[in-house]
């Protein structure tokens, strides 16, 4: 009989639940920006929690709400943050290939609209000449072409998918490590949006004359600083994710090649 396990992972906690809890606090600030006891009581009295006597039920409800809101924040950050960042700053896998001198980053280029809903400015890459590729880059390319065939490497997104599948199948520990990296990256990605939500809530409180100007300026400056830290951390962990997968793939490919010889 196949063993059953609850489908809740490290990814769900860091990438979904934690940002959702921060986002829930941001929504709370819309109703009680000054964080007063009277404001809190007014909010609770209008929710289902006002009739709840079981503390476990209250906590469970908050966790479920945070998880659902985390899913929303994840979708919003994917569309409004991750896709534009990949377009303008480069996809993590493309950045890794450029760092190995397999490709050349030509920076931002005007590509036009072409009747599609997309950014008219995109980061452009070009494959480097063979004599410009680093030794590690040649090793990676040889491993990919030996395992998946000639010409596969010319399609970076397809190649990266094959690398992911191979690592998940043959390098379980490395796959688990890469999962931690991508969960952390998505967490920071969603935290950027959650932090901005808190900033909007505080501005709303100032407009409603519930927050002083000095408090607003200090809070917004802190929030902006945190949002920038979260953004750079999200980009950093996505690069670490791509790097970990490529390195694990090369290790597996070399070990498999040695075993066959």
C-alpha positions in Angstrom: 0.0 0.0 0.0 1.4 3.4 -0.9 2.2 5.6 2.0 0.2 8.8 2.3 1.6 12.1 3.4 0.2 15.6 3.8 1.1 17.6 0.8 2.6 20.5 2.8 6.3 21.2 2.1 9.0 23.6 3.0 8.1 25.5 -0.1 4.5 26.0 1.2 5.7 27.4 4.5 8.4 29.8 3.3 7.1 30.8 -0.1 3.4 30.9 0.6 2.4 30.9 4.3 5.0 33.4 5.7 4.5 36.1 3.0 0.7 35.5 3.4 1.0 36.3 7.1 2.8 39.5 6.4 0.2 40.4 3.7 -2.6 39.7 6.2 -1.0 42.2 8.6 -1.0 44.7 5.7 -4.7 44.2 5.2 -5.2 44.5 9.0 -3.5 47.9 8.8 -6.0 49.2 6.3 -8.7 48.9 9.1 -6.5 49.8 12.1 -3.4 51.7 10.9 -2.7 53.2 14.3 -2.8 49.8 15.9 -5.1 50.9 18.7 -7.0 48.5 21.1 -10.3 50.1 20.2 -9.6 49.6 16.5 -8.7 46.0 17.0 -11.9 45.3 19.0 -13.9 46.9 16.2 -12.3 44.7 13.6 -12.7 41.5 15.6 -16.4 42.3 16.4 -17.2 42.3 12.7 -15.5 38.9 11.9 -16.4 35.3 12.6 -13.7 35.3 15.2 -15.9 37.4 17.5 -18.0 34.3 18.3 -15.1 31.9 18.4 -14.3 30.5 21.9 -11.7 27.9 20.7 -8.3 29.5 20.4 -7.2 26.6 18.1 -10.0 27.3 15.7 -9.0 31.0 15.6 -5.3 30.1 14.9 -6.4 27.6 12.3 -8.6 30.2 10.6 -5.7 32.7 10.5 -3.3 30.2 9.1 -5.7 29.2 6.3 -6.4 32.8 5.5 -2.6 33.6 5.4 -2.0 30.5 3.2 -4.7 31.6 0.7 -3.5 35.2 0.7 0.0 33.9 0.2 -1.2 32.1 -3.0 -2.6 35.4 -4.2 0.6 37.3 -3.4 2.6 34.6 -5.1 0.6 35.0 -8.3 0.7 38.8 -8.2 4.4 38.8 -7.6 5.0 36.4 -10.4 3.1 38.6 -12.9 4.1 42.0 -11.6 7.7 41.4 -10.3 9.3 38.2 -11.5 8.3 38.4 -15.2 9.4 42.1 -15.6 12.6 41.4 -13.6 13.5 38.4 -15.9 12.8 40.6 -18.9 14.8 43.6 -17.8 17.5 42.0 -15.6 17.8 38.5 -17.1 16.5 35.1 -16.2 18.5 33.3 -13.5 19.5 30.4 -15.9 20.6 32.9 -18.6 22.6 34.9 -16.0 24.4 31.7 -15.0 25.2 30.8 -18.7 26.6 34.3 -19.1 28.7 34.0 -16.0 30.3 30.9 -17.6 30.9 32.9 -20.7 28.7 30.6 -22.7 26.7 33.6 -23.8 27.2 37.3 -24.0 24.9 39.8 -22.3 24.2 42.6 -24.7 22.0 44.5 -22.1 18.6 46.0 -22.8 17.5 46.3 -26.4 14.4 47.8 -28.0 12.3 45.0 -29.5 9.1 46.8 -30.1 5.5 45.8 -29.2 4.7 43.6 -32.3 1.1 43.7 -31.3 1.6 41.7 -28.1 1.2 42.7 -24.5 4.8 42.6 -23.5 7.6 44.9 -22.6 9.1 46.6 -25.7 12.6 46.6 -24.0 14.2 43.2 -23.2 17.6 41.9 -22.2 19.3 40.2 -25.1 21.8 37.4 -25.0 24.0 35.9 -27.8 25.9 32.7 -27.8 29.6 33.3 -27.3 32.3 32.1 -29.8 33.8 28.7 -28.8 37.2 30.3 -28.0 35.5 32.7 -25.6 33.8 30.1 -23.5 35.3 29.3 -20.1 36.5 25.8 -19.2 33.6 25.3 -16.8 31.2 26.5 -19.5 32.6 23.9 -22.0 32.3 21.2 -19.4 28.6 22.1 -18.8 27.8 22.2 -22.5 29.6 18.8 -23.2 27.7 17.2 -20.3 24.3 18.5 -21.6 25.0 17.4 -25.2 26.3 14.0 -24.2 23.2 13.3 -22.2 20.5 14.9 -24.3 22.1 15.2 -27.8 23.6 17.8 -30.0 21.7 21.0 -30.5 19.7 20.8 -27.3 21.9 23.4 -25.6 20.8 26.0 -28.2 17.4 26.1 -26.3 18.2 27.4 -22.8 14.7 27.1 -21.2 14.3 23.5 -22.6 17.8 22.6 -21.5 17.2 23.9 -18.0 14.0 21.9 -17.7 15.9 18.7 -18.7 18.6 19.6 -16.1 16.0 20.0 -13.4 14.4 16.6 -14.3 17.7 14.8 -14.3 18.8 16.3 -10.9 15.4 15.4 -9.3 15.7 11.9 -10.6 19.4 11.1 -9.8 20.6 13.7 -7.2 18.0 13.7 -4.5 20.0 15.7 -2.0 21.0 18.4 -4.5 17.4 18.6 -5.6 16.4 19.2 -2.0 19.0 21.9 -1.6 17.8 23.6 -4.8 14.2 23.5 -3.5 15.3 25.4 -0.4 16.9 28.1 -2.7 13.8 28.5 -4.9 11.5 28.5 -1.9 13.6 31.2 -0.3 13.6 33.2 -3.6 9.8 33.0 -3.9 9.4 34.0 -0.3 11.5 37.2 -0.8 9.7 37.8 -4.1 6.2 37.7 -2.4 7.6 39.7 0.6 8.3 42.6 -1.8 4.6 42.8 -2.7 3.5 42.2 1.0 5.8 45.0 2.1 4.4 47.4 -0.5 0.9 46.4 0.6 1.9 47.5 4.2 3.2 50.8 2.7 -0.1 51.5 0.9 -2.0 50.7 4.1 0.1 53.2 6.1 -0.4 55.8 3.4 -4.2 55.1 3.7 -4.0 55.6 7.4 -2.3 58.9 6.9 -4.9 60.0 4.5 -7.6 59.1 7.1 -5.7 61.2 9.6 -4.9 58.2 11.9 -1.1 58.3 11.4 1.1 61.3 12.0 3.3 62.5 9.1 6.6 61.8 11.0 5.5 58.2 11.7 4.5 57.8 8.1 7.8 59.0 6.7 9.8 56.8 9.1 7.7 53.7 8.4 7.7 54.2 4.6 11.5 54.7 4.6 11.9 51.5 6.6 9.4 49.7 4.3 11.2 50.8 1.2 14.5 49.7 2.6 13.1 46.3 3.4 11.5 46.0 0.0 14.8 46.6 -1.7 16.6 44.1 0.5 13.9 41.5 -0.2 14.2 42.2 -4.0 17.9 41.8 -4.1 17.6 38.6 -1.9 15.0 37.2 -4.3 17.3 37.7 -7.3 20.3 36.3 -5.4 18.6 33.1 -4.3 17.2 32.5 -7.8 20.8 32.7 -9.1 21.8 30.2 -6.4 19.0 27.9 -7.4 20.1 27.8 -11.1 23.7 27.4 -10.1 23.0 24.5 -7.7 21.0 22.7 -10.4 23.7 23.1 -13.1 26.5 22.0 -10.7 24.6 19.0 -9.5 23.8 18.0 -13.1 27.5 18.2 -14.1 28.5 16.1 -11.1 25.9 13.4 -11.9 26.8 13.4 -15.6 30.5 13.0 -14.9 29.9 10.2 -12.3 27.6 8.4 -14.8 30.2 8.8 -17.5 32.9 7.4 -15.3 30.7 4.5 -14.2 30.0 3.5 -17.8 33.7 3.5 -18.7 
